[in-house]
Amino acid sequence: MKDLLSLLGYKEINKDIIFECNDISHISGNHTVASRSVIENGKTENSKYKKFKIQARKIRLWILRTKHI
């Protein structure tokens, strides 16, 4: 935790900092899911872990429409 805070420019440990780590995964562009982990006071908060299902049809259409711009 000290190394990460130092890398981010903090000079001292601040226990009020909360890290939210998000990960988005898919299988060959299908079945897109995401998860969020939360770290408070240097410890993982398992009760705040969340999973999400992402419906990407609208996103894919937008990418196809804007790809050639």
Backbone hydrogen bonds, N-H to C=O, Kabsch-Sander energy under -0.5 kcal/mol:
donor,donor_aa,acceptor,acceptor_aa,energy
5,L,1,M,-2.6
6,S,2,K,-2.5
7,L,3,D,-2.4
8,L,4,L,-1.8
9,G,6,S,-1.3
10,Y,5,L,-2.9
15,K,13,I,-0.6
17,I,14,N,-1.5
19,F,39,I,-2.5
21,C,19,F,-0.5
21,C,37,S,-2.8
22,N,20,E,-0.5
23,D,35,S,-2.2
25,S,33,V,-2.8
27,I,30,N,-2.9
28,S,26,H,-0.6
30,N,27,I,-2.4
33,V,25,S,-2.6
34,A,52,F,-2.5
35,S,23,D,-2.0
36,R,50,K,-2.3
37,S,21,C,-2.5
39,I,19,F,-2.7
40,E,43,K,-2.5
41,N,17,I,-0.8
43,K,40,E,-2.2
45,E,38,V,-3.0
46,N,44,T,-1.0
48,K,45,E,-1.8
49,Y,46,N,-1.4
50,K,36,R,-2.0
52,F,34,A,-3.0
54,I,32,T,-2.3
55,Q,53,K,-0.5
56,A,54,I,-0.8
60,R,56,A,-2.8
61,L,57,R,-2.2
62,W,58,K,-2.1
63,I,59,I,-2.3
64,L,60,R,-2.5
65,R,61,L,-2.2
66,T,62,W,-2.0
67,K,63,I,-1.3
69,I,66,T,-1.3
